């Protein structure tokens, strides 16, 4: 079983991350083996096979890893095995994330995810594939909640309720992200793009796992406040990196559509940062490209060149660096007795920093 922060926490952090992720894959697979569904219908059985294959594709598993780090920070679980209940809650959290990916990909008309076709494309072409994927996403959502509540931990209900409140905010962020795609660039400001990043990614993907894990470990209010701050800073850096990948990324490296944000006309931070810095001619060009009804690969190249020329990518990199430095400063202020779990968080942050298009 995974031991967090054994003996030399700095040297063992990477090993702890790798070991936990191996155990997590086993737990995830077990959660998707559902005996009560085996006799429903052969068509449903085939659908579950596709769903399992999709859910178990190689991935970073950032959220469950953060959850375990939060648990270790709160419980003093250094040098101890991660309890089965914590692993099950973490796996449920990953299924919840996978549910959101399935629905997001339908909404975004995405073609690839985690190095393969999106689930709706696997299931069937066109609207039928969309409809089937939405239903399977609903199934994942139910299984995720079932797993988190069924982890039999003293604080599992409290942590699950907290996660559901965060998910409501995530829905608001996703709504704004989609709705803003219709607005002229001049009506979108940098604050709005950061608000979307905070609601859609930072709170849900980073703050919530850390805080929920800390709740499972019986954290103090002081520790929860510190983890909330770390999660916000790391999560914002992660989402802004994702914004760069969404415009400049290579599909094969990113594991998803490298120019997908442009094709979906998303008003992300790099775009609005470039528009803010551009002259009138540059702004007009950006507006024309982002409002083009049928975007082409040639227009994507033009969009990339314009955003670079007007400093949108450089401005984004600066904010990423500022957020990352802030997170490291907050981590350094955590109590010395949680060095091992802090090293796990630090190692994870280093991995996220390397994530590039």
N, C-alpha and C positions, 0 to 999 in steps of 0.2 A: 504494500500500500504506500501511497505517496507520503513522504515525510517533508514537511515544510521547514526550511531553515535549519537543517541539521548541522551541528558542529561549526563549520565555517560558513555562515549564511551567505556571504558575498559569492564565494566560489560555488556554492551549491544551488544558487537561485535558478540558474539556467537549467540545471539538471532537474530541479523540482518542477519547473514549468513543463519540461518534456515528459517527465514521469506522470504527472497529473493528467496531461492531455492523453496519454495512452490509456489510463484508467477511464477517463471521460468517454473515450470512443466506445469502450465496452459497455458502460452504463447507458449511453445514448442508444446503442444497438438493442440493448435489453428493453428499454422503454418502448421501442417500436415493434416488439414481438408481442402481439396482442391475441391471446388465445380466444377471447370472447368474440373476435371478429373473423376467425378463420372459416367459419361455415356460413357467413352471410351470403356471399355470391362470388363466383369465379372472377367476375369483372372487378369487384371491389378488391379481391386478393391481388390481382394484377396491378391495380392502382397503388396499393400499399407497397408492393415491391418497388415501383418507380419512386414512391415517396421516400422509402428507406434509402434507396440509392442516392437520391438527391440530398437528403438530410445528412448522410454520412460521407459526403464528398470532403476531401481534405480542406480544412479551413483553419483560421487563426484561433478560433474559440476564445476570443478575447474576454467576453462577458463572464463565462463560467470561471475562467482563471482569475479575473478580478474578484469575483465573488469569494473564491477560496482565499485569496489574499486578504480580503476584508475580514473573513472569519478568523484567520490566523492572527491578524492584528488585534482583534477584539478578545479572542479567547485565550491568548497566550499559547496557542497551539504550535509553538516552535519545537521541532524535533519530535512531533507526534504525527501519527497517521491521520489523514483526512477521514472523518467519520463517513460511513455509508450514507447517512441522511443528508450530509452536506453535499456529497457527490451527486445524489439523486436530485437535490434542489438545483444544483448547478447545471445538471443535464436538462432539467425541465426549463431552466432559463435559456439554454441554447435552443431548445425546441420552440420556445416563444419567439426568439430572434429569427429562427428559420421561417416561422409563420409570417412574420412581418416581411421578410425578404420575398416570399412567394407573392404576397399581395402587392408589394411595391413594384415587383417586376411586371406584373400585369398592368398596373397603373402607368408605369413608365414605358411600356412596350419594349422592355429590354430583351435582348437576344441571348446573352450569356451571363452566367453566374458561377463563381467558383470553378472556373476553367472548363465549363460545359454549358450546354443549352439550358435556358431557364425552364422551370417545371412546366409552364403552360405550353412551351414549344415541344417538350418531350411528349406531352399527353396527346396533343392534337393540333393541327393548324387552325388558325383563326379564332373566332369567338368560342367555339366549343372547347378549345384548349384553355382559354381564359376562364370559362365557367368551371371547368373541372378543377383547375388549379386553385381557384378561390375556395371551392368546397374542401379540397385537401388541406388548404391553409387553415380553414376553420377547424378541421380535425386536429391539426397540429396544435392549434391554440388550446383546444379542450384537453389534449393529452399533456400539454405543458402545465396547465393549472392543476390537473389531476396529480402530476408528478410532484410539483412544488408543495401542494397541500398534503400529499401522501408521504412526504419525507419524514414525518413523525418526529420533527424537532420541536422543542418547546416554543420557539418563536416563528415557526413556519407560517402560521396564519397571519401574524403581524407583518412578516417580510413579504408575503404574497400580496396582501392588501396594499402595502406600500408600492410594490411593483405595478399593480393595476392602476394606481393613481398616476404613476409616472407614464404609463402607457396612454392614458387620456391626454396628457400633455404632448406625447409623441404624435398622437393623431392630429392635434392642433398644428404642430410643426409641419407634418406631412401635408396637411390641407393648405397651409400658407405657401409651401414650396410649390405645389401644383398650381394654386390660384395665381401666384405672382408671375407665373410663366405667361400670362396674358397681358401683363401690364407693360407699358412703355418703360424703357430703361430709366428715363428721367424721373419716373415716379417711384423708383425703388432706390432705397438708400442702404448704405453699408450696415447701419444698425439693424435693418430688417433682415439682411442676409445672415447676420450674426445671431439674431433671434431664432431664425429657422435652424441654424446649426446647433444652437443650445438646446432647443426643444426636441429636435428630431434625432440628435446624435449624442450630445454631451450628457444630458440628463438621463436618457434611456440607456445608452450604451456604456457609460462609464460611472457616472454618479450612482445610479441605481444599483448596479452589481456590487460596488464597493460597500455602499450603505446597507443593502440587504444582507450581504455576507457578514458585515459587522453586527447587524441585528441578530443574526443567527448565533453569533458568538458572544452576545450579551454586552455590546459596546456601551461606553459612556457617551453622554451627549457631546462632550468635548471631542472625542475621537470621531464621532459621526460628522461633526462640523468640519473637521480637518479633512476627512475623506471626501466630503461633499466638494470642498474647494479643489482638492487634487483632481477629482473626477471631472469637474467642470473644465479645468485647464487642459488636462490631457485630452478630454473629449473634443474640445474646440480645436486643438491642434490636429487631432485625427480627422475631423470633418473637413477642415480646410485643406489638409493633404488630399482627402478624397475629392474635394472640389477641383484640385489641380489634376488629379488622375482622370476625373470625369471630362476634362477638356483636353488634356495633353497626353493622356495615358496610352500605352500600347496594350491592346486587348490581350495578347498572350501573356504579358507580364502582370497586368492588373487583375486578370481573371474575370473581367467584365468589359462592357463596351467602353473603350477609351475615349470616344467622342460623344458618348451618350447624352451628357448634360447639354451639349450644344444642340444635338438633334431634338431634344425635348424642350429646347428654349429656356432652360432653367437660368434664373437670375442668381448666380452664385457670387461669392465674395470676389474672386478674381475678375469676373466680368464687370461688376459694378465698380470695383477699384480702378479698372482700366477706363471705364466710362467717365468716372469722376476726374481722372487726370488728363483725359483727351481734350484736344481742341474741338471746335465746332465740326470740322470736317471729319475728324476721327469719331466723334459721337454719332454723326449721321451714318457713317459706315457701320458702326456697331449696331445701331438701331435697325438698319436695313437687313443686316445679316440675321439678327435674332428674331426679326419679324417675318423672315422669309417663310412662306408656307410649305415649300418643298425643298428642304435643305439637301445639299449635295456634298460629296467628299471634298470637292474643290472649295466650297464655301467654308467647310470645317478648317481647311488649311489657312484660308484667309482670316477666319476668326482667331485661330491660334496666333497668327502673325500680328494681328492688331492688338490682342490682349498683351502679348509680349512687348510690342513697340510702345505701348502706353503704360507699362509698368505694373500691370495687374498681377502677373505671376510673382514678381519681386516683392510687391506689397504683401501678398499672401504669405510668402516665405518669411517675411519679417514678423508677421503676427504669429505664425507657427513657432518661430524661435522664441518669441516673448512668452507665449503660453507655456512652452516646454520648460523654460527657465523658471517660471513661476511655480510650476508643479514640482520641480526638483527642490526649490527653496522650501515649499510646504512640506515635502517629504522629509527634508533634513531636520525639521522641527518636531517630527514625531518622537515619542519617548524612546530612549535608547534600548529599553527592554524588548522592543518590537523590531529590532534590527533585521532579523531573518525575513519576516514578511515584507519589511520595507525593501529589502534587497530583491525580493520577487517582483514587487511593483517597479523597482528601478530597472530590472532586467527587461520587464515587459515594455516599459517606456522606450528602452533602447531599441527593442525590436520594432516598435511602431515608428520610431524615427527613421529607420532604414527603409520603411515602406515607401517606395517611390515608383514613378511611372517609368 
